[in-house]
């Protein structure tokens, strides 16, 4: 939608809040970005990442052409050749080894239309359910918890419940950094209502504690015991909603019995009895309670039980289906919800229909006009890559994600891909840790070039619109999939003109066997939108049975009817279990991994913004001063974190937020943006037995100082790939890239690896350092290497950066060499 001033409405590319943005192309080729005041999710507010979206649409590192490996060498090719090869190889693999020998690994970065076509092709026409999403790493445990309690994967609340609540509990959710716009809504709500109580439950004192009335620093992984203790308390103090339990729930007695047998909750959680009693009393006496939870709950070998322990307490007091109340899972990706809806998880069929329902399978097969519909669940993410490693899966197509970085035990993931006979990767970035393992790479459109829909954490569907032309030969993911499907012999089923055709088909499908509201997901009111209506689509929260063309808040379970067989919600009997990998003398520290404020996933987008890089320029490890001293660590020094799976490097940051014997590392840096700084190399492949979600929050490790032979700063105009022993990390700066280097190699080895040429270099030496400047043929500085960086303050480094940024506008000889040398003093 274009207004009179040239602003186009779209949706942010990052977290599951689903903020509306308005964008306008600038003469520089970037985008001017502002929040959309009309969007009900954010009302014009944006976080730092959203504000900087326009910085990230540069073409640095973009994949522009299809490429294939021929005799282990990359060769560019055309679309027809590449698509024919993908179709032929997948068809050949299926014919020789069967449908279950192939797999798709997809992403919450895909639009719903992309997701739908991928799911339809694999489950409907190739005939396997081996399609899973990186959303498995984000919210799969919530899906299980919802389905076990409510009968379906139903998110019951709305964002407006934040303003309506009297008690907001943040569990395993650093809302301030991971979902900043929701956090700002909560902050404003608390300012408007001083009686609103905020409780943060997290092992570390995270940034969300700034507005908290109470921080419960429980032991890692102890959430089930905490909420079982709450259920026990509610029963003991006779504060249960007995009528709600009797009339609208099942299995309460079993859940309560499990809670009564939990053991010493204070010991398990590490919280004293008085603190526990205070929290429990606050929950019990408050009418409107909203519990917001995220990866800290989900990313666990007991994640599903943690979710149900939370839901149990809301059911026990009827605090659900009521304004200001409910358990609320906030998702980490812009379209994790869209993937859940269309069935792009291995254990679901499509549109909240299930494999174990024969009527669902028959209806979908008839609708898609296929005889090949998969009849059973497929392999979840970790199991999928295990099957890849064992040779059971022989062809995989990875779309818009980077599993070599994001999956646990990443060394195993990398080797599995290298050994796989066919690896196809669709991405907008040319060089990622995963594209390096591919046989065929396909240039996909990125955010600002795509067009389609996404669904946010409150089930609100919004349009993502095309804002810029695609560079090179980049194409939409749905188009790439459809072209391969047609070449595999399924032309009629995948003959789409544009993404609006796909949306209408999907909306129509949600009505199958759903006339009486058997399923929560229903978009039949949108099944006949015209092309013009699709283009001008306004945000809507599903279900949409009759399209009224306006955004309405739709809260589930206000009628106290759930999607189980008897329409009652289910309590689950759950109990705390100790982590699978306990601490030991060799590995005495708990590593918790997560996000930092201004970076996103594996940094392929946010890593292109110099202003976002300012917040955290390098990989870091948070550790308290006492633990740091015990391991001989100093602030800003490099540390090596290791266990039996591998090792990685990070800068030491002392923080009072960390408890003794616990450390925290962000997940964002990877093989392209840093050497040996991926926490996922340390994380085991242990998963929740029901959801398949890996344990990212409890990894036993040890830590030690890293002593480098040589430290250096390197500034370049374009990113490069080089091999050095030790550590380096890449930071975007205004006119290029800054590399922080701490290597076991000598200075001479570093200079050789970086490709400096004596004939194009000026060298300046000083007792505090050494500068080498490399020049292009026009005399413009394109390399700046500074050694002995321990003598440089942050201000001196910034001066050198300013010098480098000036050089594209002036010849290097215009800069007095004495000025450059003085920067080292």
Beta strands, then each sheet from edge to edge (+ up, - down):
strand 1: 8-11
strand 2: 20-25
strand 3: 31-35
strand 4: 66-70
strand 5: 73-77
strand 6: 102-106
strand 7: 131-133
strand 8: 167-171
strand 9: 197-201
strand 10: 214-216
strand 11: 249-250
strand 12: 289-293
strand 13: 326-329
strand 14: 395-399
strand 15: 422-427
strand 16: 440-443
strand 17: 452-455
strand 18: 460-464
strand 19: 540-541
strand 20: 569-570
strand 21: 589-594
strand 22: 620-623
strand 23: 638-643
strand 24: 646-654
strand 25: 662-666
strand 26: 699-705
strand 27: 710-716
strand 28: 726-733
strand 29: 736-743
strand 30: 761-766
strand 31: 769-775
strand 32: 781-787
sheet 1: 1+ 2- 3+
sheet 2: 5+ 4- 16+ 15+ 14+ 6+ 7+
sheet 3: 10+ 9+ 8+ 12+ 13+
sheet 4: 11+ 20+
sheet 5: 17+ 18- 19+
sheet 6: 21+ 25+ 22- 24- 23+ 26- 21+
sheet 7: 28+ 29- 27+ 32- 31+ 30-
end
